[in-house]
Each structure stands twice: as structure tokens, then as C-alpha cells.
Amino acid sequence: MTVRYLLDTSIVSAPMSKVPNTNVVKQLEANGHECAIAAPMWHELVYGCHRLPRGKRRAALEAYVQEVVLRSFPMLAYDEPAAHWHGHERARLERLGRPAPYADGQIAAIAFVNALVLVTANVKHFARFKGVTVENWSAHAD
């Protein structure tokens, strides 16, 4: 299996939203076998589930995260090369007055060092990172 895409939280969680984005669902069906997730994104999913009150919605999300996401996509670590790139990029962005959330930087770093396309519905969050290719699967294809 060749991994080409790194999925952001906004993409992985889209199928479980109250009104799933059909574009995202179609892209995941077509390209899911070429996708991975980042360990910091996994943290965001687990944290998001555990912030919810116990109930049907939380149980459904926890099941989706454990049984679908974790089983469907390999998880890539935030390792030394990613941390090194992230440190340089974070300093560059701060000098430009454009700091980014730490977790976004970690995810971008994992995409960059693994030469993956970062797939997100939040293109603005990741467009500032130098050398990271970003795609939005939630947008309508024309």
C-alpha cells in the first residue's frame, strides 16, 4: 500500500457529522486505501470524544473512531524529522507574524516529511506552511 494523503480531523470526522459532506465521503471511498492519519490528529479525535457528555452521540463517535478510523488508516508519528521541520517552520511563521496552532504545525510537519498531500476542509489553517501540498476534499469539484 502506498500512502499519498494525510487526513486532517475535519476530513476524518466529516462522515460522522449530522449532515455528512458527500464530497468527503466519495473521496474517502475512492482514496481511503492511500490515506494515513497523524498521531496529533488522533489526539484531537480522542479529546473531542471525551469532551462530550456520555450518551448515544459520544458512544457512536467513540465506536467510529475506534472501529473505523483506527482500523482503516495507518497512523504516522510525530518523530524527530517532523519535530525538526516543525521547529524551523514555526520560527519562520512567527517572524512573519503568522503563527499557527501547535497541533496544525505537527500535522503539517508529518505531511511534509512524508511527502504526503494534507487533506483538510480548513485549507487556510495549513496554507501558510511552506512546502506542504494541501487539498480540500469537502469542496465541490467543478
N, C-alpha and C positions, 0 to 999 in steps of 0.2 A: 504494500500500500504506500503510495506517495502522498504526502501531506502537502497541500498547496495553500490552504486557508487557515487562519487563526480566527476563531469566532469570539466576538465580544459578548458581554452579558445581554446587551439589547437584542442580539440575534438569537441567542440560545433561549432566552425567556419568551420570545415572541410567540411561539406556538402555544404557550400556556396563558396568554393574555385572554381577557374576556372576549375580545374580538380579534382572533389571530390574523396576523398580516399574511395574506395568501401568497404574496411575492416571496416572503421569507420561507414559508412552508415549502413552496415549489423549489426554491433554490437549495434548501436543505435536503429535500428528496433527491434532487439531481446531483448534488455535490457533496453530500454528507460523508461519503466514503473518502473524501480528500480533505477533511476538516480535522482540526485539533482544537483543544481549549488550553488556556493558560492557567497555571496554578492560582494567580491572583484573581482571575475571573471566577474560578471555583470558590474562592473565599467569598466573593461578592454574592454568589448564589446561596451558599450555606448561610451566610449572615442575613441575607434578605429573608430566607425561610424562617429563621429562628427569631426574627423581629416580629413576625406575625403572631397573633394570638392563636392558641390551639383551636383547631376546628377543621371543618371539611376542606376549606381552601388551602390551609397550611399543609394538611395531610396530602392533598393532591399535588401540591408543588414539591413537597419532600419526596414523594414517590417518583415524580417526573425527573427530578434532579438525580436521584439515586439509580433508578431503573432505566431511564432513557439517556440522559446526558452522560453520566459516568460510564455507562456500558457502550455508548455509541462513539465517543471521541477520545483519542489518546490525550493525556494531559502533559503539557510541557512545563518544565520547571523554570523558575526564575533563578538562573545559575550565574556563575562568575562572568561569562562573556556578556550576558544580558545586564548584569549589575554594572559592569564597566561602561558599556554603551549608555546605559540609563544615566549614570553619573555625569558623563560628558554632556549628554543631551539636556539634562535637567539644568546644568550650569549655563549652557548656551541659551536656553529659553528664558531663564531668569535674567540674564544680561540684556535680553531683548525686551524685557518687561512682559513676557508672555508665559508665566509659569503654568504648569499643568498639574492636575491632581496626581499624586504619587502612584496610585494604582493604574491610572491610564499610562503613565510612563513605564511601569513594569510590563504591562501588556504590550505596548508599542515596542519595547526592547526585545521581548520574546519573539515578536513577529519579525523584527529587523534581523536579529542574529540567526534566525532560522530561515531567512529569505522567504517569508510567507506573506500573503496578502491578508491584511487585517480587515475583517468583515464586521461592519457596525452600522447601526442606524444613526449613530451620533458622529458623523464624519467630522464635524467641527472640533470635537474633542481630540481627534487624532491627526488632523491635517497639519498641525504645527510641527509634528515630529519629522525631522529631516531623514529622507531615505526610506520612509515607511509608505508602502503602497496600500491605499485604503479603498474599499468598495462598500457600497451601500446596497444590500440586498432587499431592503424594505421599500426602496423607490420603485416606481413603475418603469418597466423597460419600454423604451419607445422605438 
